[in-house]
């Protein structure tokens, strides 16, 4: 089984903490391109993830998880579904 990273937990945590993506970007000191990569469920350096965890007072498992990759889906369809 192939796996991919999902940051859905991060988006839910931001909602719980009443924080926007831009607010997170500023607090964590990360670039807008990094936030875009996270929004597309792309790989991000662990140093950046650690900064985000420090700002949110959480652990890696609170902001991301490994989920099965549906090999029947086209990559662009997966990206669209994950942004919803």
N, C-alpha and C positions, 0 to 999 in steps of 0.2 A: 504494500500500500504506500503510495506517495503522499507526502504531507506538504502543506504550505503554511505560512504564517498568517494569522488573522489578528487584527488589532481592534476587533469589535468591542472587546472589554475596555479598551482605552476610551472609546467614544462614549460608552455607557458611564464610565467613571467621570468623564468630563461633565456629562449632564448632571450626575449626582452632586458634583462639586460646583455646579453653576459656573463653569469655565468654558470659554470658547477655544477653538483651535488657535486663533491668533493670541489669545491670552496665554495659552500653554507655550506657544512659540516664544513669546517674550520672556516669560518666567524661567523657562528652561534654557534660554539662550541658544535656540536652534534655528536654522534657516527655514524659510518658507518652502524651499525645495525638499527639505527633510520631512516636513509635515505632508507635502504632496506624496512623497514616497510611502509614508505610513498610510495615507488615505488609499493608496493603491495596493496595500498589503505587500509592499516590496521589502526586501531585506534592508535593515538599518544597523549601523554600527552599535555594538553593545555600550560604548561610552555614551552615546546619545540616549539610548534607552535608560541608562543609569541616571542621567540628568533628569529625564522625565520622571522616573521613579522617585528621585529625591524631591522634586517639586511637589509631586502628588502624595508623598509619604506612603509609598506602596512598594511592592515587589514586582519583578518581571511577570510573574504569573497573573498579576492583577490587571495587566494592560495588554497581554498578548497570549496566544495559545497556538498550538499546532493542530490543524484541522485537515481532514482528508482532501486531497486534490481530486476533483471530478475530471477524469481524463477525457470524458465525452464532451465537455464544454470547451468552447473556443476561448482563448485568453481574454479577448475583449468583452465577452459576455460575463466572465467571472469578475472582471474589474467593475463593470456596471452594477452587478448584483451586490458586491461588497460595499459599494458606496451608499446604498440605500439603508 
